[in-house]
C-alpha cells in the first residue's frame, strides 16, 4: 500500500492506505483532544481560534494557534523533503523515512514530557507535526486521491458524488462513482472508528493509547517490506529460469 506510486497503484492500494491511516488519524485526534484540549489532525480550527484570541486581545494565545499551524506545515515539508531525497536512491523505500519519523513522534508523546509548564503546548505541536507528515505522505503516495487527517473536503466530495449518482447513468461512470464513494466512506468510517476506540482505550492507558497507531504503522511497514522482498525473490527466480515461477516445462 505504501511502495506503489503513480501508475503502479490501484484501487485496492488506496483502500488499504485509507483504512489504516484514517484510523491512525482518528486515534491521534481524540488523544490530542483528551490530553491537551487541542485539535491535532488539521489546522482549520486553529485559524478560528486565532481570530477569536485576537478579538479578545489574547495575543499570546493567538500566536499559539499560529505555532500549531506552522507545526503541521513543517510536518508536510519534512515528509516531502525526505521522500524527494530518498527516492533518488531506493525509490521503493522513500515512504519509510516519513513513517519512521511519525512512529518516533507518536512514541515520544506516549511516554515523555517537555520540561516546563508548557509541556502540553509542545506535545500538541509534536502531534501536529506527525499528522502533517502523514497527510503529506498519503497525498504524495496516492496522487492526492487519499487524505486521512481531516474530513471537511471528504464530506464535500462525498455529497457531490452522491448527487452525481442520480444523473450519471453510464456503466463506467457509475463504477467510478461507486469506487469513489466507497473510498470516502472508508476514510470517514476509519476516522470515526479510530476516535471511538481511542476514546475508550484512553480511559485505561491515557497518552499511551498512541501506541495503538504506532503498532499498526510498524506492522504495515514490515508487511510492505516483506511483500517487496517476496516480489523481488519471485523476479529473481523468473530471471534465473527464464519463465514465470510455477510454469511447466
Buried (B, 14 or more C-beta within 10 A) or exposed (E): BBBBBEEEBEEEBBBBBBBBBBBBBBBBBBBBBBBBEBBBBBBEBBEEBBEEBBEEEEEEBBEBBBBBBBBBBBBBBBBBEBBEEBBEEEEBBBBBBBBBBBBEBBBBBBEEEBEEEEEBBBBBBBBBBBBBBBBBBBBBBBEEBBBBBBBEEBEEBBEEBEEBEEEBEEEEEEEBBEBBBEBBEBBBBBBBBBBEBBBEBBEEBEBBBBBBBBEBBBEBBEEBBEEBEEEEEEEEEBEEEEEEEEEEE
